[in-house]
Amino acid sequence: MNITGFEKPYYAVIFSSVRNNTDHDGYEKMAERMVELAQLQAGFLGMESVRGSDGFGITISYWNSPESIKAWKANSEHQIAQEFGRTQWYERFSTRICKVERDYDFSVDSIHRAGR
Amino acid sequence: MNITGFEKPYYAVIFSSVRNNTDHDGYEKMAERMVELAQLQAGFLGMESVRGSDGFGITISYWNSPESIKAWKANSEHQIAQEFGRTQWYERFSTRICKVERDYDFSVDSIHRAGR
């Protein structure tokens, strides 16, 4: 998916991770639940996610404020998922909280390129 | 790859894209060349990239300043690649220029989690 057009200012959480080879089903189930749950949070704008066959993946969630990111991090069900991540599923990960300063899109469908 | 420990402030360029199904070899060759070329630019810190089997991918490059990002965008060989991207290789893409405000890492190897 490509998701654009969010009103500025907005924020991105870049989560880069390397999965270990364990508990594929448990991980997938939790990952799906976290997507559902994130979408219910105040300030959630959208999400992009991809994982390669080598186990490396990037998930980016977009939010309307630093406060909404903090609230999501502190969500109790999300806290449980984070603990499973550290103890069961990830070799390593990095989390980066970013402010989006500029964005622009391209699509073959519309043949436009709009700097915003 | 996971790449961390960059001195702040630093900046991220999030490039989310959907490939079409054409010119796999030409695209791969140019993509490899762009990684080589980016690494030679002043202010380049690192890069993470992953593409899924469905054609959706995310590449994030990290830079030490907005100026180094502008210089990379204007690089003449990179400009040619960008034009091929729009006319040949991508269904759509989004580019976001971001300032990284916080980051933290986790690794099973070191069993540490350092907020920075």
gemmi code that builds the backbone of each chain (N, CA, C; Angstrom):
import gemmi

chains = {
    "A": [
        ("MET", (0.827, -1.206, 0.000), (0.000, 0.000, 0.000), (0.865, 1.261, 0.000)),
        ("ASN", (0.381, 2.291, -0.603), (0.989, 3.619, -0.484), (-0.070, 4.521, 0.121)),
        ("ILE", (0.286, 5.282, 1.098), (-0.698, 6.119, 1.758), (-0.135, 7.511, 1.898)),
        ("THR", (-0.897, 8.457, 1.426), (-0.391, 9.826, 1.359), (-1.527, 10.800, 1.646)),
        ("GLY", (-1.174, 12.069, 1.596), (-2.188, 13.106, 1.730), (-2.532, 13.461, 3.158)),
        ("PHE", (-1.676, 13.084, 4.103), (-1.973, 13.434, 5.489), (-1.708, 14.925, 5.715)),
        ("GLU", (-2.572, 15.507, 6.523), (-2.390, 16.908, 6.860), (-1.166, 17.089, 7.761)),
        ("LYS", (-0.354, 18.083, 7.458), (0.826, 18.342, 8.284), (0.471, 19.289, 9.436)),
        ("PRO", (1.203, 19.212, 10.547), (2.320, 18.291, 10.770), (1.829, 16.877, 11.080)),
        ("TYR", (2.629, 15.911, 10.671), (2.363, 14.549, 11.117), (3.678, 13.828, 11.376)),
        ("TYR", (3.572, 12.660, 11.958), (4.733, 11.973, 12.516), (4.772, 10.527, 12.037)),
        ("ALA", (6.001, 10.009, 11.924), (6.194, 8.626, 11.481), (6.961, 7.859, 12.542)),
        ("VAL", (6.545, 6.627, 12.792), (7.323, 5.703, 13.617), (7.884, 4.640, 12.676)),
        ("ILE", (9.204, 4.674, 12.491), (9.883, 3.693, 11.636), (10.347, 2.546, 12.526)),
        ("PHE", (9.816, 1.364, 12.259), (10.203, 0.175, 13.025), (10.883, -0.801, 12.063)),
        ("SER", (12.201, -0.929, 12.196), (13.000, -1.831, 11.349), (13.376, -3.035, 12.182)),
        ("SER", (13.154, -4.232, 11.683), (13.372, -5.395, 12.543), (13.876, -6.605, 11.771)),
        ("VAL", (14.566, -7.465, 12.487), (14.971, -8.771, 11.955), (14.280, -9.831, 12.791)),
        ("ARG", (13.418, -10.612, 12.141), (12.709, -11.707, 12.796), (13.659, -12.879, 12.989)),
        ("ASN", (13.483, -13.622, 14.096), (14.130, -14.935, 14.171), (13.227, -15.929, 13.429)),
        ("ASN", (13.553, -17.203, 13.487), (12.778, -18.172, 12.692), (11.721, -18.911, 13.502)),
        ("THR", (11.376, -18.393, 14.676), (10.459, -19.117, 15.548), (9.037, -18.573, 15.482)),
        ("ASP", (8.082, -19.433, 15.826), (6.701, -19.051, 16.142), (6.055, -18.193, 15.056)),
        ("HIS", (6.117, -18.678, 13.818), (5.553, -17.912, 12.705), (4.066, -17.593, 12.927)),
        ("ASP", (3.295, -18.603, 13.327), (1.848, -18.401, 13.466), (1.505, -17.422, 14.588)),
        ("GLY", (2.169, -17.576, 15.723), (1.932, -16.671, 16.852), (2.279, -15.239, 16.492)),
        ("TYR", (3.382, -15.092, 15.781), (3.812, -13.744, 15.369), (2.810, -13.120, 14.412)),
        ("GLU", (2.395, -13.887, 13.407), (1.456, -13.356, 12.404), (0.136, -12.937, 13.031)),
        ("LYS", (-0.319, -13.769, 13.961), (-1.586, -13.483, 14.634), (-1.486, -12.175, 15.430)),
        ("MET", (-0.383, -12.025, 16.160), (-0.196, -10.801, 16.948), (-0.015, -9.594, 16.031)),
        ("ALA", (0.717, -9.766, 14.938), (0.957, -8.645, 14.023), (-0.370, -8.141, 13.445)),
        ("GLU", (-1.230, -9.075, 13.057), (-2.548, -8.685, 12.525), (-3.373, -7.954, 13.585)),
        ("ARG", (-3.310, -8.475, 14.811), (-4.070, -7.839, 15.902), (-3.553, -6.425, 16.172)),
        ("MET", (-2.228, -6.244, 16.087), (-1.665, -4.911, 16.349), (-2.091, -3.917, 15.260)),
        ("VAL", (-2.209, -4.362, 14.020), (-2.682, -3.479, 12.949), (-4.123, -3.042, 13.242)),
        ("GLU", (-4.957, -4.027, 13.610), (-6.356, -3.712, 13.976), (-6.425, -2.713, 15.118)),
        ("LEU", (-5.607, -2.988, 16.144), (-5.647, -2.169, 17.364), (-5.122, -0.758, 17.100)),
        ("ALA", (-4.044, -0.660, 16.312), (-3.476, 0.664, 16.006), (-4.519, 1.542, 15.317)),
        ("GLN", (-5.284, 0.920, 14.404), (-6.289, 1.664, 13.648), (-7.382, 2.253, 14.533)),
        ("LEU", (-7.547, 1.687, 15.727), (-8.570, 2.181, 16.655), (-8.071, 3.331, 17.521)),
        ("GLN", (-6.756, 3.597, 17.492), (-6.189, 4.606, 18.390), (-6.452, 6.015, 17.869)),
        ("ALA", (-6.652, 6.932, 18.802), (-6.771, 8.350, 18.447), (-5.472, 8.807, 17.800)),
        ("GLY", (-5.590, 9.536, 16.696), (-4.416, 10.101, 16.059), (-3.737, 9.203, 15.044)),
        ("PHE", (-4.220, 7.961, 14.894), (-3.636, 7.058, 13.889), (-4.034, 7.512, 12.493)),
        ("LEU", (-3.045, 7.589, 11.583), (-3.320, 8.022, 10.211), (-3.200, 6.893, 9.189)),
        ("GLY", (-2.239, 6.008, 9.382), (-2.047, 4.938, 8.401), (-0.806, 4.135, 8.711)),
        ("MET", (-0.569, 3.092, 7.905), (0.540, 2.188, 8.157), (1.020, 1.580, 6.842)),
        ("GLU", (2.317, 1.377, 6.735), (2.927, 0.671, 5.605), (3.839, -0.398, 6.190)),
        ("SER", (3.858, -1.584, 5.592), (4.664, -2.653, 6.167), (5.125, -3.609, 5.086)),
        ("VAL", (6.382, -4.047, 5.180), (6.892, -5.047, 4.234), (8.002, -5.839, 4.918)),
        ("ARG", (8.026, -7.148, 4.665), (9.114, -7.992, 5.175), (9.642, -8.850, 4.035)),
        ("GLY", (10.961, -8.914, 3.927), (11.599, -9.697, 2.885), (11.797, -11.142, 3.306)),
        ("SER", (12.163, -11.980, 2.357), (12.340, -13.406, 2.626), (13.534, -13.664, 3.547)),
        ("ASP", (14.417, -12.673, 3.710), (15.571, -12.824, 4.611), (15.241, -12.497, 6.057)),
        ("GLY", (13.980, -12.127, 6.330), (13.585, -11.842, 7.710), (13.651, -10.374, 8.099)),
        ("PHE", (14.263, -9.551, 7.241), (14.327, -8.116, 7.542), (13.038, -7.442, 7.098)),
        ("GLY", (12.496, -6.581, 7.938), (11.259, -5.898, 7.595), (11.223, -4.474, 8.106)),
        ("ILE", (10.395, -3.673, 7.468), (10.163, -2.294, 7.903), (8.662, -2.081, 8.023)),
        ("THR", (8.227, -1.568, 9.162), (6.840, -1.137, 9.349), (6.870, 0.336, 9.747)),
        ("ILE", (6.082, 1.139, 9.044), (5.997, 2.557, 9.380), (4.550, 2.889, 9.699)),
        ("SER", (4.328, 3.448, 10.884), (2.983, 3.938, 11.199), (3.036, 5.462, 11.260)),
        ("TYR", (1.926, 6.072, 10.871), (1.828, 7.534, 10.789), (0.783, 8.025, 11.781)),
        ("TRP", (1.113, 9.139, 12.441), (0.309, 9.657, 13.562), (0.214, 11.166, 13.473)),
        ("ASN", (-0.822, 11.720, 14.111), (-1.013, 13.177, 14.005), (-0.281, 13.988, 15.066)),
        ("SER", (0.337, 13.313, 16.052), (1.033, 14.046, 17.115), (1.978, 13.124, 17.877)),
        ("PRO", (2.995, 13.685, 18.532), (3.848, 12.883, 19.413), (3.045, 12.247, 20.548)),
        ("GLU", (2.005, 12.947, 21.003), (1.190, 12.431, 22.114), (0.473, 11.136, 21.716)),
        ("SER", (-0.037, 11.097, 20.468), (-0.734, 9.868, 20.045), (0.253, 8.707, 19.930)),
        ("ILE", (1.505, 8.997, 19.562), (2.532, 7.941, 19.507), (2.831, 7.425, 20.912)),
        ("LYS", (2.952, 8.334, 21.859), (3.223, 7.919, 23.249), (2.086, 7.075, 23.808)),
        ("ALA", (0.848, 7.488, 23.495), (-0.310, 6.734, 23.989), (-0.340, 5.326, 23.385)),
        ("TRP", (0.005, 5.218, 22.110), (0.038, 3.898, 21.456), (1.131, 3.028, 22.063)),
        ("LYS", (2.287, 3.604, 22.308), (3.376, 2.827, 22.913), (2.972, 2.295, 24.283)),
        ("ALA", (2.173, 3.092, 25.009), (1.785, 2.723, 26.370), (0.539, 1.842, 26.428)),
        ("ASN", (-0.134, 1.645, 25.298), (-1.338, 0.804, 25.263), (-1.039, -0.578, 25.865)),
        ("SER", (-1.897, -1.043, 26.744), (-1.563, -2.250, 27.515), (-1.426, -3.490, 26.633)),
        ("GLU", (-2.318, -3.639, 25.658), (-2.216, -4.815, 24.784), (-0.974, -4.712, 23.899)),
        ("HIS", (-0.660, -3.506, 23.466), (0.555, -3.271, 22.674), (1.808, -3.536, 23.514)),
        ("GLN", (1.757, -3.206, 24.805), (2.894, -3.481, 25.698), (3.191, -4.978, 25.756)),
        ("ILE", (2.132, -5.768, 25.799), (2.322, -7.224, 25.822), (2.982, -7.684, 24.523)),
        ("ALA", (2.525, -7.137, 23.394), (3.129, -7.481, 22.097), (4.598, -7.076, 22.056)),
        ("GLN", (4.911, -5.893, 22.588), (6.300, -5.431, 22.612), (7.179, -6.381, 23.423)),
        ("GLU", (6.640, -6.878, 24.544), (7.414, -7.796, 25.379), (7.630, -9.128, 24.650)),
        ("PHE", (6.614, -9.633, 23.964), (6.788, -10.833, 23.133), (7.843, -10.581, 22.052)),
        ("GLY", (7.810, -9.385, 21.483), (8.788, -9.042, 20.450), (10.214, -9.173, 20.953)),
        ("ARG", (10.442, -8.616, 22.143), (11.800, -8.647, 22.696), (12.215, -10.053, 23.126)),
        ("THR", (11.284, -10.804, 23.677), (11.677, -12.093, 24.266), (11.522, -13.267, 23.311)),
        ("GLN", (10.683, -13.110, 22.246), (10.372, -14.271, 21.412), (10.683, -14.102, 19.930)),
        ("TRP", (10.439, -12.930, 19.343), (10.292, -12.868, 17.895), (11.395, -12.154, 17.117)),
        ("TYR", (12.094, -11.244, 17.791), (13.054, -10.417, 17.043), (14.495, -10.706, 17.425)),
        ("GLU", (15.339, -10.801, 16.418), (16.784, -10.809, 16.643), (17.235, -9.421, 17.080)),
        ("ARG", (16.686, -8.430, 16.360), (16.995, -7.047, 16.724), (15.980, -6.133, 16.077)),
        ("PHE", (15.866, -4.941, 16.611), (15.019, -3.939, 15.964), (15.476, -2.542, 16.330)),
        ("SER", (15.038, -1.591, 15.527), (15.258, -0.169, 15.793), (13.922, 0.534, 15.650)),
        ("THR", (13.684, 1.479, 16.521), (12.494, 2.315, 16.436), (12.933, 3.769, 16.324)),
        ("ARG", (12.359, 4.462, 15.368), (12.695, 5.878, 15.195), (11.400, 6.693, 15.140)),
        ("ILE", (11.332, 7.735, 15.965), (10.191, 8.640, 15.974), (10.589, 9.869, 15.167)),
        ("CYS", (9.836, 10.175, 14.132), (10.233, 11.215, 13.170), (9.100, 12.210, 12.943)),
        ("LYS", (9.485, 13.428, 12.671), (8.534, 14.434, 12.202), (8.665, 14.542, 10.684)),
        ("VAL", (7.551, 14.381, 9.976), (7.588, 14.469, 8.513), (7.586, 15.944, 8.118)),
        ("GLU", (8.606, 16.361, 7.418), (8.732, 17.783, 7.072), (8.221, 18.087, 5.665)),
        ("ARG", (8.396, 17.163, 4.748), (7.887, 17.333, 3.378), (7.488, 15.968, 2.841)),
        ("ASP", (6.549, 15.950, 1.888), (6.239, 14.694, 1.205), (5.747, 14.986, -0.199)),
        ("TYR", (5.929, 14.031, -1.088), (5.349, 14.156, -2.421), (5.107, 12.767, -2.990)),
        ("ASP", (4.186, 12.712, -3.936), (3.692, 11.439, -4.456), (3.810, 11.388, -5.963)),
        ("PHE", (3.865, 10.181, -6.467), (3.769, 9.948, -7.908), (2.871, 8.746, -8.133)),
        ("SER", (2.009, 8.847, -9.139), (1.181, 7.708, -9.511), (1.001, 7.679, -11.019)),
        ("VAL", (1.183, 6.504, -11.608), (0.975, 6.345, -13.040), (-0.475, 6.638, -13.400)),
        ("ASP", (-1.397, 6.268, -12.521), (-2.825, 6.449, -12.783), (-3.170, 7.913, -13.062)),
        ("SER", (-2.636, 8.764, -12.222), (-3.017, 10.176, -12.347), (-2.001, 10.978, -13.149)),
        ("ILE", (-0.819, 10.386, -13.379), (0.263, 11.105, -14.068), (0.356, 12.536, -13.552)),
        ("HIS", (0.551, 12.597, -12.238), (0.791, 13.904, -11.654), (1.894, 13.721, -10.627)),
        ("ARG", (2.520, 14.820, -10.305), (3.522, 14.768, -9.263), (3.415, 16.071, -8.505)),
        ("ALA", (2.857, 15.968, -7.326), (2.508, 17.181, -6.590), (3.416, 17.350, -5.390)),
        ("GLY", (4.243, 18.357, -5.410), (4.993, 18.726, -4.199), (4.020, 19.421, -3.261)),
        ("ARG", (4.084, 19.019, -2.014), (3.184, 19.671, -1.064), (4.015, 20.255, 0.059)),
    ],
    "B": [
        ("MET", (19.364, -5.402, 7.041), (20.292, -4.670, 7.920), (19.514, -3.783, 8.878)),
        ("ASN", (20.071, -3.591, 10.050), (19.590, -2.588, 10.991), (20.754, -1.642, 11.242)),
        ("ILE", (20.500, -0.386, 11.166), (21.595, 0.565, 11.315), (21.174, 1.639, 12.289)),
        ("THR", (21.997, 1.842, 13.298), (21.615, 2.736, 14.379), (22.838, 3.497, 14.875)),
        ("GLY", (22.608, 4.319, 15.878), (23.717, 5.016, 16.514), (24.144, 6.290, 15.816)),
        ("PHE", (23.308, 6.816, 14.937), (23.675, 8.059, 14.262), (23.557, 9.231, 15.225)),
        ("GLU", (24.493, 10.149, 15.105), (24.469, 11.338, 15.949), (23.302, 12.236, 15.538)),
        ("LYS", (22.584, 12.748, 16.512), (21.459, 13.652, 16.218), (21.940, 15.096, 16.129)),
        ("PRO", (21.253, 15.945, 15.386), (20.068, 15.607, 14.598), (20.447, 14.878, 13.313)),
        ("TYR", (19.528, 14.012, 12.879), (19.701, 13.411, 11.561), (18.336, 13.247, 10.907)),
        ("TYR", (18.355, 12.904, 9.629), (17.157, 12.967, 8.798), (16.958, 11.658, 8.043)),
        ("ALA", (15.710, 11.337, 7.775), (15.367, 10.116, 7.044), (14.573, 10.475, 5.791)),
        ("VAL", (14.884, 9.824, 4.687), (14.060, 9.899, 3.482), (13.365, 8.554, 3.341)),
        ("ILE", (12.046, 8.559, 3.541), (11.247, 7.335, 3.399), (10.721, 7.274, 1.977)),
        ("PHE", (11.134, 6.256, 1.235), (10.671, 6.081, -0.144), (9.869, 4.782, -0.203)),
        ("SER", (8.538, 4.923, -0.332), (7.629, 3.767, -0.414), (7.175, 3.635, -1.850)),
        ("SER", (7.281, 2.450, -2.434), (7.001, 2.349, -3.866), (6.349, 1.029, -4.236)),
        ("VAL", (5.621, 1.053, -5.338), (5.068, -0.159, -5.938), (5.703, -0.314, -7.317)),
        ("ARG", (6.454, -1.395, -7.494), (7.076, -1.682, -8.773), (6.028, -2.220, -9.745)),
        ("ASN", (6.198, -1.901, -11.036), (5.436, -2.645, -12.044), (6.205, -3.935, -12.351)),
        ("ASN", (5.765, -4.703, -13.323), (6.406, -5.997, -13.560), (7.430, -5.973, -14.688)),
        ("THR", (7.867, -4.770, -15.089), (8.750, -4.688, -16.261), (10.214, -4.494, -15.863)),
        ("ASP", (11.094, -4.886, -16.781), (12.519, -4.517, -16.766), (13.191, -4.826, -15.435)),
        ("HIS", (13.052, -6.074, -14.965), (13.632, -6.447, -13.679), (15.144, -6.201, -13.651)),
        ("ASP", (15.846, -6.641, -14.701), (17.314, -6.532, -14.703), (17.775, -5.077, -14.717)),
        ("GLY", (17.138, -4.264, -15.574), (17.509, -2.852, -15.637), (17.279, -2.154, -14.318)),
        ("TYR", (16.163, -2.481, -13.693), (15.850, -1.873, -12.393), (16.868, -2.280, -11.334)),
        ("GLU", (17.172, -3.565, -11.269), (18.098, -4.053, -10.240), (19.482, -3.434, -10.403)),
        ("LYS", (19.896, -3.315, -11.662), (21.212, -2.739, -11.931), (21.264, -1.277, -11.468)),
        ("MET", (20.212, -0.519, -11.796), (20.167, 0.884, -11.396), (20.056, 0.996, -9.877)),
        ("ALA", (19.258, 0.144, -9.258), (19.098, 0.202, -7.800), (20.443, -0.026, -7.105)),
        ("GLU", (21.189, -0.995, -7.569), (22.517, -1.259, -6.981), (23.447, -0.074, -7.179)),
        ("ARG", (23.392, 0.515, -8.381), (24.240, 1.678, -8.659), (23.869, 2.853, -7.750)),
        ("MET", (22.572, 3.044, -7.493), (22.143, 4.162, -6.647), (22.600, 3.967, -5.195)),
        ("VAL", (22.627, 2.732, -4.718), (23.141, 2.472, -3.375), (24.624, 2.836, -3.306)),
        ("GLU", (25.379, 2.392, -4.309), (26.815, 2.735, -4.377), (27.024, 4.240, -4.380)),
        ("LEU", (26.231, 4.912, -5.235), (26.392, 6.350, -5.431), (25.989, 7.132, -4.170)),
        ("ALA", (24.896, 6.716, -3.543), (24.443, 7.401, -2.320), (25.533, 7.355, -1.253)),
        ("GLN", (26.181, 6.196, -1.148), (27.227, 6.032, -0.120), (28.401, 6.985, -0.314)),
        ("LEU", (28.556, 7.486, -1.527), (29.662, 8.410, -1.821), (29.304, 9.867, -1.523)),
        ("GLN", (28.020, 10.132, -1.243), (27.586, 11.518, -1.058), (27.952, 12.047, 0.327)),
        ("ALA", (28.273, 13.324, 0.381), (28.509, 13.976, 1.669), (27.240, 13.909, 2.505)),
        ("GLY", (27.376, 13.562, 3.761), (26.240, 13.562, 4.667), (25.444, 12.276, 4.702)),
        ("PHE", (25.800, 11.295, 3.846), (25.097, 10.005, 3.860), (25.464, 9.229, 5.118)),
        ("LEU", (24.450, 8.686, 5.821), (24.706, 7.930, 7.048), (24.451, 6.440, 6.887)),
        ("GLY", (23.427, 6.074, 6.131), (23.101, 4.663, 5.997), (21.805, 4.469, 5.240)),
        ("MET", (21.453, 3.200, 5.001), (20.264, 2.898, 4.203), (19.681, 1.556, 4.636)),
        ("GLU", (18.357, 1.451, 4.607), (17.649, 0.202, 4.846), (16.665, 0.012, 3.708)),
        ("SER", (16.530, -1.197, 3.201), (15.647, -1.403, 2.061), (15.057, -2.801, 2.079)),
        ("VAL", (13.771, -2.895, 1.734), (13.124, -4.219, 1.629), (11.975, -4.128, 0.636)),
        ("ARG", (11.820, -5.168, -0.187), (10.694, -5.242, -1.107), (10.032, -6.601, -0.972)),
        ("GLY", (8.716, -6.609, -0.897), (7.968, -7.850, -0.766), (7.655, -8.468, -2.115)),
        ("SER", (7.186, -9.680, -2.097), (6.886, -10.406, -3.333), (5.715, -9.786, -4.097)),
        ("ASP", (4.939, -8.944, -3.420), (3.809, -8.270, -4.080), (4.226, -6.995, -4.815)),
        ("GLY", (5.530, -6.651, -4.775), (5.992, -5.461, -5.490), (6.060, -4.199, -4.653)),
        ("PHE", (5.495, -4.237, -3.444), (5.581, -3.068, -2.560), (6.908, -3.085, -1.810)),
        ("GLY", (7.567, -1.939, -1.755), (8.843, -1.857, -1.058), (9.024, -0.552, -0.328)),
        ("ILE", (9.904, -0.574, 0.655), (10.275, 0.628, 1.396), (11.796, 0.714, 1.419)),
        ("THR", (12.319, 1.868, 1.029), (13.743, 2.164, 1.181), (13.857, 3.428, 2.022)),
        ("ILE", (14.681, 3.371, 3.045), (14.915, 4.552, 3.879), (16.402, 4.871, 3.863)),
        ("SER", (16.728, 6.096, 3.491), (18.120, 6.533, 3.593), (18.211, 7.575, 4.701)),
        ("TYR", (19.354, 7.607, 5.364), (19.573, 8.499, 6.511), (20.695, 9.469, 6.180)),
        ("TRP", (20.503, 10.726, 6.591), (21.400, 11.817, 6.210), (21.620, 12.746, 7.392)),
        ("ASN", (22.730, 13.492, 7.344), (23.056, 14.349, 8.488), (22.433, 15.741, 8.419)),
        ("SER", (21.804, 16.088, 7.278), (21.219, 17.434, 7.154), (20.227, 17.486, 5.997)),
        ("PRO", (19.291, 18.436, 6.030), (18.401, 18.651, 4.883), (19.183, 19.008, 3.622)),
        ("GLU", (20.312, 19.705, 3.784), (21.113, 20.123, 2.623), (21.699, 18.906, 1.911)),
        ("SER", (22.152, 17.917, 2.657), (22.719, 16.735, 2.001), (21.630, 15.965, 1.254)),
        ("ILE", (20.395, 15.993, 1.764), (19.270, 15.350, 1.061), (18.978, 16.091, -0.244)),
        ("LYS", (18.984, 17.417, -0.184), (18.740, 18.199, -1.413), (19.819, 17.954, -2.456)),
        ("ALA", (21.066, 17.887, -2.001), (22.173, 17.653, -2.938), (22.048, 16.273, -3.587)),
        ("TRP", (21.642, 15.285, -2.813), (21.465, 13.926, -3.368), (20.315, 13.897, -4.376)),
        ("LYS", (19.222, 14.582, -4.053), (18.094, 14.623, -4.992), (18.511, 15.263, -6.322)),
        ("ALA", (19.404, 16.251, -6.237), (19.822, 16.991, -7.437), (20.988, 16.339, -8.173)),
        ("ASN", (21.577, 15.314, -7.596), (22.702, 14.616, -8.260), (22.303, 14.181, -9.665)),
        ("SER", (23.143, 14.454, -10.648), (22.738, 14.278, -12.053), (22.454, 12.811, -12.399)),
        ("GLU", (23.289, 11.905, -11.903), (23.044, 10.481, -12.195), (21.784, 10.003, -11.475)),
        ("HIS", (21.562, 10.509, -10.265), (20.348, 10.176, -9.520), (19.106, 10.743, -10.222)),
        ("GLN", (19.238, 11.928, -10.822), (18.129, 12.519, -11.582), (17.690, 11.611, -12.735)),
        ("ILE", (18.673, 11.023, -13.404), (18.347, 10.092, -14.497), (17.588, 8.883, -13.950)),
        ("ALA", (18.069, 8.360, -12.805), (17.382, 7.216, -12.184), (15.957, 7.594, -11.794)),
        ("GLN", (15.772, 8.807, -11.267), (14.431, 9.245, -10.864), (13.498, 9.298, -12.081)),
        ("GLU", (14.038, 9.746, -13.196), (13.229, 9.837, -14.412), (12.848, 8.436, -14.916)),
        ("PHE", (13.802, 7.500, -14.898), (13.473, 6.107, -15.232), (12.403, 5.566, -14.287)),
        ("GLY", (12.513, 5.919, -13.023), (11.536, 5.462, -12.041), (10.130, 5.887, -12.399)),
        ("ARG", (9.998, 7.160, -12.771), (8.660, 7.682, -13.099), (8.134, 7.116, -14.418)),
        ("THR", (9.014, 6.949, -15.397), (8.542, 6.576, -16.734), (8.541, 5.066, -16.969)),
        ("GLN", (9.336, 4.306, -16.190), (9.530, 2.889, -16.514), (9.158, 1.906, -15.395)),
        ("TRP", (9.499, 2.212, -14.164), (9.592, 1.158, -13.150), (8.522, 1.164, -12.076)),
        ("TYR", (7.945, 2.330, -11.779), (7.039, 2.391, -10.634), (5.589, 2.620, -11.049)),
        ("GLU", (4.702, 1.888, -10.409), (3.270, 2.177, -10.486), (2.964, 3.453, -9.718)),
        ("ARG", (3.540, 3.523, -8.545), (3.403, 4.739, -7.736), (4.462, 4.748, -6.651)),
        ("PHE", (4.720, 5.906, -6.123), (5.617, 6.010, -4.976), (5.296, 7.259, -4.160)),
        ("SER", (5.792, 7.229, -2.918), (5.714, 8.388, -2.024), (7.095, 8.624, -1.449)),
        ("THR", (7.457, 9.879, -1.343), (8.719, 10.247, -0.701), (8.403, 11.153, 0.479)),
        ("ARG", (9.002, 10.854, 1.606), (8.805, 11.689, 2.796), (10.161, 12.057, 3.381)),
        ("ILE", (10.349, 13.346, 3.616), (11.567, 13.842, 4.249), (11.246, 14.090, 5.718)),
        ("CYS", (12.000, 13.447, 6.607), (11.656, 13.457, 8.030), (12.854, 13.824, 8.889)),
        ("LYS", (12.584, 14.464, 9.993), (13.600, 14.678, 11.016), (13.416, 13.635, 12.115)),
        ("VAL", (14.477, 12.896, 12.413), (14.387, 11.862, 13.446), (14.516, 12.534, 14.805)),
        ("GLU", (13.508, 12.369, 15.633), (13.489, 13.061, 16.919), (13.965, 12.167, 18.069)),
        ("ARG", (13.677, 10.879, 17.990), (14.148, 9.923, 19.011), (14.401, 8.593, 18.329)),
        ("ASP", (15.298, 7.788, 18.900), (15.460, 6.427, 18.396), (15.910, 5.528, 19.529)),
        ("TYR", (15.608, 4.244, 19.398), (16.148, 3.276, 20.347), (16.224, 1.919, 19.678)),
        ("ASP", (17.113, 1.106, 20.225), (17.468, -0.171, 19.600), (17.271, -1.320, 20.573)),
        ("PHE", (17.087, -2.489, 20.002), (17.101, -3.724, 20.774), (17.874, -4.769, 19.986)),
        ("SER", (18.700, -5.523, 20.683), (19.408, -6.626, 20.040), (19.521, -7.786, 21.006)),
        ("VAL", (19.212, -8.982, 20.520), (19.339, -10.184, 21.354), (20.802, -10.391, 21.730)),
        ("ASP", (21.727, -10.077, 20.834), (23.161, -10.289, 21.074), (23.630, -9.577, 22.329)),
        ("SER", (23.203, -8.321, 22.449), (23.726, -7.526, 23.562), (22.762, -7.510, 24.745)),
        ("ILE", (21.528, -7.995, 24.527), (20.486, -7.937, 25.562), (20.527, -6.588, 26.289)),
        ("HIS", (20.387, -5.562, 25.472), (20.296, -4.247, 26.059), (19.233, -3.485, 25.287)),
        ("ARG", (18.736, -2.473, 25.891), (17.783, -1.615, 25.220), (18.058, -0.207, 25.699)),
        ("ALA", (18.648, 0.548, 24.813), (19.147, 1.861, 25.208), (18.303, 2.963, 24.616)),
        ("GLY", (17.573, 3.661, 25.436), (16.918, 4.889, 24.980), (17.993, 5.951, 24.802)),
        ("ARG", (17.919, 6.676, 23.720), (18.934, 7.723, 23.512), (18.253, 9.047, 23.276)),
    ],
}
model = gemmi.Model(1)
for chain_id, residues in chains.items():
    chain = gemmi.Chain(chain_id)
    for i, (resn, *xyz) in enumerate(residues, 1):
        res = gemmi.Residue()
        res.name, res.seqid = resn, gemmi.SeqId(i, " ")
        for name, pos in zip(("N", "CA", "C"), xyz):
            atom = gemmi.Atom()
            atom.name, atom.element = name, gemmi.Element(name[0])
            atom.pos, atom.b_iso = gemmi.Position(*pos), 0.0
            res.add_atom(atom)
        chain.add_residue(res)
    model.add_chain(chain)
structure = gemmi.Structure()
structure.add_model(model)
structure.setup_entities()
